[in-house]
Amino acid sequence: MGITCKRQKIVPNSSPHEHFDPTTNICTIESYLASKDPFRLSPHPHIPPPLPHDSSPCSEAARTIEANLHTSIISSATSFGITDASISSLKVWERGLPGTARDTLIISTSSTDTTRWREAVDHIYEMVEAVAGPAGVEMGVELRNPAEMYDDISRPICDKRVCRALDVVEPVVEDEVDKGCGRKWTSIAYHCSKRRVDAANREDAGRPSILIYVNLGSRARWGEVEERISRAVEGVVWDGGDVEVELEILMGFNIPG
């Protein structure tokens, strides 16, 4: 009997060295979040901007490139086992960092076999770059499965027993966050996390979650920080019945919705 604190699985990836130091295992929060989502991928050495990100209509030049390459890209995706693909283009940037905005060709698929996604997105990026480069257009590429990728929303926790358990762990969480994140952290929230695609399902109350937000670009051994906080939560004495919560370190600031 007690509190179980779950964490998301990390998927090994090849983050560029500006986001990850292989000698110290210190990485940016952007790289850490990308390693948790196998269903969103950008060509090496780029990483997808964490969700929620900001976007606007792409440039006319990017729209023309998309139209000219549409058939070739769909055919290429199919050759890598990526079926039911569709293409759109947007100007995308990290929330709060408009200077990172760039036109991005987004390939969406229902495929769940990501075995060859790295090959596919790198190859398609080469196709796009061969046309966009000479035209003076900087254009990114992203491959995603909208139904499977990380795109959670937050809802209030309605279970009173869970609320009481989180009241007990709150001072422990804040103490560990202070130790592990220092001045990097911006806010701590206690919500029910729910997949955006399931937002209309009222029978799904969501997953009680401890959400820790840190500044954009923050660097640390985030996996170790998360593990220490998780152990501290599970070490709290609680005799109110079994409670399961999730723990996540996210980027930005707590904005419910």
FENRANOR-V294269 format. One record per residue. N is the residue number from 0. SS is DSSP state (helix for helix, strand for strand, loop for the rest). PHI is phi in whole degrees, 0 to 359 (999 if undefined). OMEGA is omega in whole degrees, -180 to 180 (NA if undefined). Layout:
n;ss;phi;omega
N;SS;PHI;OMEGA
N;SS;PHI;OMEGA
This chain:
n;ss;phi;omega
0;loop;999;-180
1;loop;157;-177
2;strand;254;175
3;strand;255;-177
4;strand;244;-176
5;strand;264;177
6;strand;230;178
7;loop;285;178
8;loop;290;176
9;loop;268;178
10;loop;255;-180
11;loop;305;177
12;loop;221;-177
13;loop;250;-179
14;loop;294;177
15;loop;297;-173
16;loop;295;176
17;loop;290;178
18;loop;254;-174
19;strand;214;177
20;strand;256;-176
21;loop;293;-180
22;loop;278;-178
23;loop;245;-175
24;loop;65;174
25;strand;275;-179
26;strand;222;175
27;strand;285;177
28;helix;296;178
29;helix;298;179
30;helix;294;-179
31;helix;297;179
32;helix;294;179
33;helix;297;-179
34;loop;288;179
35;loop;263;-174
36;loop;233;180
37;loop;286;-175
38;loop;256;169
39;strand;222;-175
40;strand;215;173
41;strand;244;-180
42;loop;294;176
43;loop;297;11
44;loop;258;-176
45;loop;269;171
46;loop;233;-179
47;loop;295;175
48;loop;296;-177
49;loop;301;175
50;loop;276;-2
51;loop;283;175
52;loop;248;178
53;strand;258;-179
54;strand;207;176
55;strand;208;178
56;strand;303;-180
57;loop;285;178
58;loop;289;178
59;helix;297;179
60;helix;297;179
61;helix;294;179
62;helix;296;178
63;helix;293;178
64;helix;298;178
65;helix;301;-178
66;helix;297;-178
67;helix;290;-176
68;helix;259;-172
69;helix;309;-177
70;helix;297;-179
71;helix;295;-179
72;helix;291;178
73;helix;300;179
74;helix;296;180
75;helix;295;179
76;helix;300;179
77;helix;298;-179
78;helix;295;177
79;loop;262;178
80;loop;83;-180
81;loop;262;-173
82;loop;256;177
83;loop;52;-177
84;loop;277;172
85;strand;228;-174
86;strand;232;172
87;strand;215;178
88;strand;229;179
89;strand;218;167
90;strand;269;-171
91;strand;235;175
92;strand;207;177
93;loop;298;180
94;loop;303;-180
95;loop;89;-179
96;loop;232;-178
97;helix;298;178
98;helix;292;179
99;helix;267;-176
100;loop;295;171
101;strand;203;176
102;strand;298;-177
103;strand;224;174
104;strand;272;-175
105;strand;253;178
106;strand;257;-179
107;strand;254;-178
108;loop;213;174
109;loop;265;-179
110;loop;295;179
111;loop;250;177
112;loop;271;-176
113;loop;266;-174
114;loop;307;-175
115;loop;248;-179
116;helix;297;-180
117;helix;300;177
118;helix;302;-175
119;helix;296;-175
120;helix;291;176
121;helix;294;-180
122;helix;294;-179
123;helix;294;177
124;helix;298;177
125;helix;299;177
126;helix;298;-179
127;helix;293;-178
128;helix;297;180
129;helix;297;179
130;helix;263;-175
131;helix;289;-178
132;loop;303;179
133;loop;300;179
134;loop;275;179
135;loop;75;-179
136;loop;251;173
137;loop;271;-173
138;strand;224;178
139;strand;268;178
140;strand;224;175
141;strand;222;176
142;strand;249;-176
143;strand;213;168
144;loop;248;-174
145;loop;300;-177
146;loop;281;-175
147;loop;250;-175
148;loop;291;179
149;loop;288;177
150;loop;204;-175
151;strand;285;170
152;strand;242;-178
153;strand;245;176
154;strand;226;178
155;loop;298;175
156;loop;276;-177
157;loop;260;-179
158;loop;285;-175
159;helix;295;180
160;helix;294;177
161;helix;296;178
162;helix;300;179
163;helix;295;179
164;helix;297;-180
165;helix;290;174
166;helix;299;-179
167;helix;290;-175
168;helix;275;-173
169;helix;306;-180
170;helix;295;178
171;helix;292;179
172;helix;300;-177
173;helix;297;178
174;helix;297;-179
175;helix;291;178
176;helix;295;176
177;helix;301;-179
178;helix;291;-172
179;helix;273;-174
180;helix;247;-180
181;helix;55;-179
182;helix;277;-179
183;helix;285;-173
184;strand;276;-177
185;strand;248;-177
186;strand;195;176
187;strand;232;-178
188;strand;228;178
189;strand;233;-174
190;strand;226;163
191;strand;267;177
192;strand;272;-176
193;strand;213;179
194;strand;297;-178
195;helix;300;-179
196;helix;292;179
197;helix;256;-173
198;loop;302;-176
199;loop;277;-178
200;loop;278;-176
201;loop;287;179
202;loop;284;178
203;loop;264;-178
204;loop;283;-177
205;loop;97;-175
206;strand;249;178
207;strand;304;-172
208;strand;221;170
209;strand;258;-175
210;strand;246;-179
211;strand;248;-177
212;strand;254;179
213;strand;233;-179
214;loop;296;176
215;loop;303;177
216;loop;79;-179
217;loop;298;-177
218;strand;241;177
219;strand;188;168
220;loop;274;-168
221;helix;297;178
222;helix;298;179
223;helix;291;178
224;helix;300;-180
225;helix;298;-179
226;helix;296;180
227;helix;295;179
228;helix;295;180
229;helix;299;179
230;helix;297;-180
231;helix;296;178
232;helix;297;-178
233;helix;290;179
234;loop;276;180
235;loop;289;178
236;loop;286;-178
237;loop;214;-178
238;loop;244;-178
239;loop;265;-179
240;loop;103;-178
241;loop;292;178
242;strand;226;178
243;strand;244;178
244;strand;232;174
245;strand;253;179
246;strand;234;177
247;strand;219;169
248;strand;255;-175
249;strand;240;-176
250;strand;252;174
251;loop;108;-176
252;loop;218;-179
253;loop;298;175
254;loop;230;-179
255;loop;301;177
256;loop;139;NA
